[in-house]
């Protein structure tokens, strides 16, 4: 898996100060996407053990709330294979930090149903995620007044053990 960027002090992609990892690769290709260059699976740099250590070092301070995954598409099947074990290590090392994830997939229709998006890694990832922002960006539903999402069809879901516990910021 490649990644395009790591933001070490991000306040736009989740509550509080966060470390945000922009993964590469996205087949959704939403019209009006703010991060089109990350559609390419080869964009950026390889995600390595050293990359993981940079993330861990930057998320460690008490004033950092947690980690955000976005992209690209974290739930692309090839990305899940790398992200699931990474998230499990993150959870073991930082149990008090939260994890946000942005996906163009709709939880019930694509990640929990039998689709190409559902892999042996999907539930492992979902179990590690506290807040899932789901749904494709829809340019005709773009609304800059929405909290933590770009279009009104997207949902901000509080997860617990991979299941929806609440819908935030409706």
MARLO-909800 format. One record per residue (C-alpha): residue number from 1; residue in one letter; y, z, x. Coordinates in Angstrom, 3 decimals, decimal comma. Layout:
BEGIN
[NUM; 'A'; [Y; Z; X]]
...
END
This chain:
BEGIN
[1; 'X'; [0,000; 0,000; 0,000]]
[2; 'X'; [3,522; -0,722; 1,148]]
[3; 'X'; [6,685; 1,095; 0,207]]
[4; 'X'; [10,229; -0,209; 0,131]]
[5; 'X'; [12,238; 2,957; 0,605]]
[6; 'X'; [12,219; 6,741; 0,689]]
[7; 'X'; [15,327; 8,455; -0,668]]
[8; 'X'; [15,466; 11,908; 0,913]]
[9; 'X'; [18,114; 13,431; -1,389]]
[10; 'X'; [17,941; 11,607; -4,722]]
[11; 'X'; [19,653; 13,007; -7,830]]
[12; 'X'; [19,248; 9,975; -10,110]]
[13; 'X'; [15,474; 9,816; -10,659]]
[14; 'X'; [14,577; 13,185; -12,129]]
[15; 'X'; [15,975; 16,672; -12,515]]
[16; 'X'; [17,504; 18,256; -9,418]]
[17; 'X'; [17,483; 17,016; -5,851]]
[18; 'X'; [14,328; 15,017; -5,158]]
[19; 'X'; [12,554; 12,915; -2,598]]
[20; 'X'; [11,884; 9,492; -4,136]]
[21; 'X'; [9,248; 7,039; -2,946]]
[22; 'X'; [9,734; 3,411; -3,991]]
[23; 'X'; [6,321; 1,742; -3,765]]
[24; 'X'; [5,902; -2,029; -3,411]]
[25; 'X'; [4,098; -4,295; -5,838]]
[26; 'X'; [4,736; -4,895; -9,525]]
[27; 'X'; [3,227; -7,420; -11,896]]
[28; 'X'; [5,350; -6,339; -14,895]]
[29; 'X'; [8,328; -8,296; -13,529]]
[30; 'X'; [10,736; -6,975; -16,175]]
[31; 'X'; [13,764; -9,184; -16,796]]
[32; 'X'; [16,845; -7,408; -15,432]]
[33; 'X'; [14,861; -5,094; -13,140]]
[34; 'X'; [17,165; -3,182; -10,777]]
[35; 'X'; [14,643; -3,342; -7,931]]
[36; 'X'; [13,230; -6,888; -8,003]]
[37; 'X'; [12,479; -6,989; -4,271]]
[38; 'X'; [9,735; -4,381; -4,779]]
[39; 'X'; [7,720; -6,755; -6,985]]
[40; 'X'; [6,265; -8,190; -3,775]]
[41; 'X'; [3,227; -6,186; -2,624]]
[42; 'X'; [4,077; -7,066; 0,981]]
[43; 'X'; [7,666; -5,784; 0,792]]
[44; 'X'; [8,675; -2,929; 3,083]]
[45; 'X'; [6,464; -0,915; 5,393]]
[46; 'X'; [2,852; 0,283; 5,200]]
[47; 'X'; [2,384; 3,754; 3,725]]
[48; 'X'; [0,761; 5,762; 6,517]]
[49; 'X'; [-0,016; 9,348; 7,453]]
[50; 'X'; [3,370; 9,408; 9,232]]
[51; 'X'; [5,080; 8,291; 5,997]]
[52; 'X'; [3,366; 11,120; 4,141]]
[53; 'X'; [4,587; 13,612; 6,754]]
[54; 'X'; [8,192; 12,378; 6,360]]
[55; 'X'; [7,929; 12,969; 2,609]]
[56; 'X'; [6,387; 16,423; 3,089]]
[57; 'X'; [9,073; 17,458; 5,596]]
[58; 'X'; [11,877; 16,329; 3,304]]
[59; 'X'; [10,502; 17,894; 0,120]]
[60; 'X'; [9,796; 21,269; 1,807]]
[61; 'X'; [13,256; 22,920; 1,515]]
[62; 'X'; [13,635; 25,299; -1,432]]
[63; 'X'; [16,590; 23,331; -2,799]]
[64; 'X'; [14,454; 20,192; -3,271]]
[65; 'X'; [12,985; 20,207; -6,779]]
[66; 'X'; [10,168; 17,740; -6,160]]
[67; 'X'; [8,928; 14,192; -5,677]]
[68; 'X'; [9,568; 11,035; -7,704]]
[69; 'X'; [7,392; 7,897; -7,572]]
[70; 'X'; [8,829; 4,590; -8,665]]
[71; 'X'; [8,970; 1,090; -7,418]]
[72; 'X'; [7,586; -1,431; -7,827]]
[73; 'X'; [4,803; -0,009; -9,954]]
[74; 'X'; [2,945; 3,164; -8,928]]
[75; 'X'; [0,143; 2,378; -11,397]]
[76; 'X'; [-0,707; -1,027; -9,963]]
[77; 'X'; [-4,458; -0,602; -9,317]]
[78; 'X'; [-4,128; -1,111; -5,543]]
[79; 'X'; [-1,304; 1,460; -5,402]]
[80; 'X'; [-3,314; 4,033; -7,367]]
[81; 'X'; [-5,987; 3,988; -4,689]]
[82; 'X'; [-3,450; 5,283; -2,144]]
[83; 'X'; [-1,276; 7,404; -4,433]]
[84; 'X'; [-4,025; 9,472; -6,104]]
[85; 'X'; [-5,231; 11,177; -2,901]]
[86; 'X'; [-1,625; 11,447; -1,647]]
[87; 'X'; [-0,585; 13,232; -4,862]]
[88; 'X'; [-3,555; 15,579; -4,614]]
[89; 'X'; [-2,518; 16,524; -1,082]]
[90; 'X'; [1,084; 16,908; -2,253]]
[91; 'X'; [-0,010; 19,236; -5,084]]
[92; 'X'; [-2,123; 21,342; -2,714]]
[93; 'X'; [0,746; 21,705; -0,248]]
[94; 'X'; [3,585; 22,129; -2,797]]
[95; 'X'; [2,203; 23,669; -6,008]]
[96; 'X'; [5,675; 24,851; -7,130]]
[97; 'X'; [7,314; 21,395; -6,780]]
[98; 'X'; [7,253; 18,931; -9,667]]
[99; 'X'; [6,255; 15,263; -9,639]]
[100; 'X'; [8,003; 12,581; -11,676]]
[101; 'X'; [6,658; 9,041; -11,975]]
[102; 'X'; [8,227; 5,904; -13,427]]
[103; 'X'; [5,879; 3,236; -14,784]]
[104; 'X'; [6,244; 0,039; -16,759]]
[105; 'X'; [2,938; 0,889; -18,425]]
[106; 'X'; [2,773; 2,641; -21,795]]
[107; 'X'; [0,617; 5,752; -21,406]]
[108; 'X'; [-1,613; 5,395; -24,484]]
[109; 'X'; [-1,831; 1,594; -24,508]]
[110; 'X'; [-2,419; 0,910; -20,819]]
[111; 'X'; [-3,178; 4,010; -18,767]]
[112; 'X'; [-5,467; 5,838; -21,206]]
[113; 'X'; [-7,071; 2,744; -22,765]]
[114; 'X'; [-9,602; 0,369; -21,225]]
[115; 'X'; [-7,239; -2,068; -19,502]]
[116; 'X'; [-6,784; -3,442; -16,006]]
[117; 'X'; [-4,396; -0,548; -15,321]]
[118; 'X'; [-7,049; 2,119; -15,893]]
[119; 'X'; [-8,994; 2,697; -12,682]]
[120; 'X'; [-11,119; 5,504; -11,229]]
[121; 'X'; [-7,814; 6,865; -9,811]]
[122; 'X'; [-5,693; 6,887; -12,991]]
[123; 'X'; [-6,690; 10,318; -14,322]]
[124; 'X'; [-6,376; 11,793; -10,832]]
[125; 'X'; [-2,783; 10,563; -10,683]]
[126; 'X'; [-1,914; 11,632; -14,224]]
[127; 'X'; [-3,232; 15,149; -13,553]]
[128; 'X'; [-0,787; 15,465; -10,634]]
[129; 'X'; [2,259; 14,188; -12,565]]
[130; 'X'; [4,558; 16,580; -14,455]]
[131; 'X'; [6,927; 14,006; -15,984]]
[132; 'X'; [6,032; 10,391; -16,731]]
[133; 'X'; [8,746; 7,909; -17,663]]
[134; 'X'; [6,758; 5,153; -19,341]]
[135; 'X'; [7,314; 1,703; -20,762]]
[136; 'X'; [8,703; -1,524; -19,359]]
[137; 'X'; [12,423; -1,973; -18,836]]
[138; 'X'; [13,670; -4,133; -21,726]]
[139; 'X'; [17,024; -5,702; -20,900]]
[140; 'X'; [18,028; -6,089; -24,574]]
[141; 'X'; [17,491; -2,316; -25,024]]
[142; 'X'; [19,402; -1,312; -21,888]]
[143; 'X'; [21,507; 1,794; -22,478]]
[144; 'X'; [23,337; 3,433; -19,560]]
[145; 'X'; [23,893; 6,615; -21,604]]
[146; 'X'; [20,169; 7,478; -21,617]]
[147; 'X'; [18,961; 10,278; -19,352]]
[148; 'X'; [16,470; 9,209; -16,683]]
[149; 'X'; [15,558; 5,860; -18,248]]
[150; 'X'; [17,053; 2,398; -18,393]]
[151; 'X'; [16,164; 1,152; -21,879]]
[152; 'X'; [15,685; 2,861; -25,239]]
[153; 'X'; [12,000; 1,900; -25,555]]
[154; 'X'; [11,124; 4,027; -22,521]]
[155; 'X'; [9,958; 7,620; -22,976]]
[156; 'X'; [10,294; 10,689; -20,763]]
[157; 'X'; [6,982; 12,530; -21,236]]
[158; 'X'; [6,176; 16,042; -20,064]]
[159; 'X'; [2,519; 16,004; -19,012]]
[160; 'X'; [0,045; 18,826; -18,558]]
[161; 'X'; [-3,364; 18,006; -17,083]]
[162; 'X'; [-2,711; 14,324; -17,711]]
[163; 'X'; [-1,938; 14,735; -21,422]]
[164; 'X'; [1,412; 14,636; -23,242]]
[165; 'X'; [2,790; 18,126; -23,813]]
[166; 'X'; [6,281; 17,148; -24,953]]
[167; 'X'; [8,752; 14,272; -25,148]]
[168; 'X'; [11,935; 15,019; -23,205]]
[169; 'X'; [15,426; 13,558; -23,574]]
[170; 'X'; [14,933; 11,762; -26,898]]
END
